[in-house]
Amino acid sequence: MATLPLFPLGTVLMPGARLPLQIFEPRYVQLLHDLLDAQDERSPVFGVVAIREGHEVGEDAVRALHPVGCGALLTQAAALEGERFIVISEGTDRFRLDAIDGDAGTPYATGRVTWLPEPDGDAATIVELAARLRSELTDFAAATGQEAEIPIDDRALAYAVPDTVSLDVADRQRLLESNDTESRLRLGLQLTQRELEFATALGAVASPPLPPFSLN
């Protein structure tokens, strides 16, 4: 078990995904300072967890969090006027949120977490599912007028479905919580086929969301 500073959001961060944030709440400004001050000793990683009940803004806004989140590696930070910052992070590894550390003494939530392994599953099934998913994503992109960049790596492909297909928090969380690459590819294929059917039936589909930009 490890401890990790947490940044609750109204979205789900996937491993490999890019996360831009605007930070201005004092507690998250302190989180940023703590990450930067300690970067000579450890990587500036914090945990992004999707909010299950509540919302992002305010001291008591978050009432419940989802059980699985994703590490976010801070890659860029720029200061604005008035203690505001623009930061860019990248999703790293999944973790299970075991508890909130009430003894951490930080103004932001600190979680006790367990980093999760990344098993793949049956190799032959993964090859089949990945090929089918790439085909469906290509069809979806064509149907919605997108120029999709579809990963070659099968594990990255499983996480990258929301980059092309507009999914709500619940569906994104299901992908994140999938136990292995095989099950995640299978779920991604089902979700993509579902959305492609909607697009075909309605003649239009919502554009995929832009990378999350939080005003915390």
C-alpha positions in Angstrom: 0.0 0.0 0.0 1.2 3.5 -0.9 0.0 7.0 -0.2 -0.9 9.4 -3.1 -2.2 13.0 -3.2 -5.6 12.9 -4.9 -7.3 15.2 -7.4 -11.0 14.3 -7.7 -12.5 15.1 -11.1 -15.7 14.8 -12.9 -14.1 12.6 -15.6 -11.9 9.5 -15.8 -8.3 9.6 -16.7 -6.9 6.7 -18.7 -3.3 5.4 -18.7 -1.5 7.2 -21.6 -4.1 10.0 -21.9 -3.1 13.6 -21.6 -4.8 15.7 -18.9 -4.7 19.5 -19.0 -5.8 21.3 -15.8 -6.2 24.9 -14.6 -5.5 25.0 -10.9 -6.5 27.8 -8.6 -8.2 26.4 -5.5 -5.7 26.9 -2.6 -5.6 23.2 -1.6 -4.7 22.1 -5.2 -2.2 25.0 -5.5 -0.6 23.5 -2.4 -0.7 20.0 -4.0 1.2 21.4 -7.0 3.8 23.1 -4.8 4.3 19.8 -2.8 4.8 17.8 -6.0 7.3 20.3 -7.4 9.2 20.6 -4.1 9.6 16.9 -3.9 10.4 16.1 -7.5 14.2 15.6 -6.7 13.2 12.7 -4.5 10.3 11.2 -6.4 8.3 11.6 -9.6 5.6 14.3 -9.4 2.7 11.9 -9.6 -0.8 12.5 -8.1 -3.9 10.4 -8.4 -7.0 11.3 -10.4 -10.2 9.7 -9.2 -13.6 10.2 -10.8 -16.3 11.7 -8.6 -19.2 9.3 -7.9 -21.3 11.7 -5.9 -20.8 15.5 -5.7 -18.8 17.9 -7.9 -15.3 19.4 -8.2 -15.6 22.8 -6.7 -15.8 23.6 -3.0 -14.4 22.3 0.2 -17.2 19.8 0.8 -18.3 19.2 -2.8 -17.1 15.6 -3.2 -19.2 13.1 -1.3 -18.0 9.8 -2.8 -15.3 8.7 -5.2 -15.0 5.7 -7.5 -12.8 2.8 -6.3 -10.3 2.8 -9.1 -8.3 5.8 -10.3 -5.2 6.5 -12.4 -1.9 8.1 -11.6 -1.1 11.3 -13.3 2.5 12.3 -14.0 3.0 16.1 -14.0 4.9 16.9 -17.2 4.4 20.7 -17.6 3.4 23.6 -15.3 3.0 27.3 -16.1 2.1 30.1 -13.7 -0.6 32.6 -14.4 -1.6 35.7 -12.5 -3.1 35.4 -9.1 -1.9 32.0 -8.0 -3.4 30.2 -11.0 -1.5 27.5 -12.9 -1.9 25.6 -16.1 -0.5 22.1 -15.8 -0.3 19.1 -18.2 -0.2 15.6 -16.9 -0.2 12.1 -18.5 -2.0 9.0 -17.2 0.4 6.4 -15.8 -0.9 3.4 -13.9 -4.2 2.3 -12.3 -4.6 2.1 -8.6 -7.3 1.0 -6.2 -8.3 3.6 -3.6 -8.3 1.7 -0.3 -9.0 4.6 2.0 -8.6 8.3 2.6 -5.6 9.0 4.9 -7.0 11.1 7.7 -3.6 11.5 9.3 -1.9 12.9 6.2 -2.3 16.5 7.4 -2.7 17.9 3.9 -5.3 20.4 2.8 -6.1 18.1 -0.2 -7.2 14.5 0.1 -4.4 11.9 0.4 -5.3 8.4 -0.5 -4.0 5.0 0.7 -3.8 3.2 -2.6 -2.7 -0.1 -4.1 -1.2 0.0 -7.5 -2.9 -2.5 -9.8 -1.1 -4.9 -12.2 -1.8 -4.9 -15.9 -2.5 -8.6 -16.9 -3.3 -9.1 -20.6 -5.3 -12.3 -20.9 -5.4 -14.9 -23.7 -2.9 -13.8 -26.4 -4.9 -15.2 -29.3 -8.1 -13.7 -28.1 -6.4 -10.3 -27.7 -5.2 -10.3 -31.3 -8.7 -11.1 -32.5 -10.4 -8.5 -30.4 -7.9 -5.8 -31.1 -8.3 -6.3 -34.9 -12.0 -6.1 -34.6 -11.9 -3.0 -32.3 -9.5 -1.2 -34.7 -11.9 -1.9 -37.6 -14.9 -0.6 -35.6 -13.0 2.5 -34.4 -12.0 3.2 -38.0 -15.7 2.9 -39.1 -16.8 5.1 -36.2 -14.2 7.8 -37.1 -15.3 7.7 -40.7 -19.0 8.0 -39.7 -18.4 11.0 -37.5 -15.9 12.8 -39.7 -12.9 12.3 -37.5 -9.2 11.7 -38.2 -8.6 9.1 -35.4 -5.1 8.1 -34.3 -5.6 4.4 -33.4 -2.8 2.9 -31.3 -0.8 -0.1 -32.6 -0.2 -1.5 -29.1 -3.1 -3.6 -28.0 -3.0 -2.5 -24.3 -2.9 1.1 -25.3 -5.7 0.5 -27.8 -8.0 -0.8 -25.0 -7.5 2.4 -23.0 -7.8 4.7 -26.1 -11.4 4.0 -27.0 -12.7 7.3 -25.4 -10.2 9.2 -27.6 -12.5 8.4 -30.6 -15.9 7.4 -29.1 -17.8 9.8 -26.8 -18.4 7.9 -23.6 -19.9 9.1 -20.3 -18.1 8.8 -17.0 -19.8 5.4 -16.1 -18.6 3.8 -19.3 -15.1 5.2 -19.0 -14.9 4.0 -15.4 -16.0 0.5 -16.6 -13.1 0.5 -19.0 -10.6 1.6 -16.3 -11.8 -1.0 -13.9 -11.6 -3.9 -16.3 -9.4 -6.6 -14.9 -7.2 -7.2 -18.0 -6.5 -6.1 -21.6 -8.7 -8.9 -23.0 -11.8 -7.8 -21.0 -11.1 -4.2 -21.7 -10.8 -4.8 -25.4 -14.1 -6.8 -25.3 -15.9 -4.0 -23.5 -14.4 -1.3 -25.8 -15.6 -3.3 -28.8 -19.1 -3.5 -27.3 -19.2 0.2 -26.5 -17.9 1.2 -29.9 -20.4 -1.0 -31.7 -23.2 0.4 -29.6 -22.2 4.0 -30.4 -21.8 3.2 -34.1 -25.3 1.8 -34.1 -26.6 5.0 -32.5 -24.8 7.0 -35.1 -26.1 5.0 -37.9 -29.7 5.1 -36.6 -29.7 8.8 -35.8 -27.6 9.9 -38.7 -25.4 11.9 -36.3 -23.5 11.4 -33.2 -22.0 13.7 -30.5 -18.4 14.6 -31.1 -15.9 13.0 -28.7 -15.1 15.2 -25.7 -12.1 17.4 -25.7 -9.4 16.5 -23.2 -10.7 17.3 -19.8 -10.0 20.9 -18.7 -10.8 21.3 -15.0 -11.4 24.6 -13.2 -11.3 22.6 -10.0 
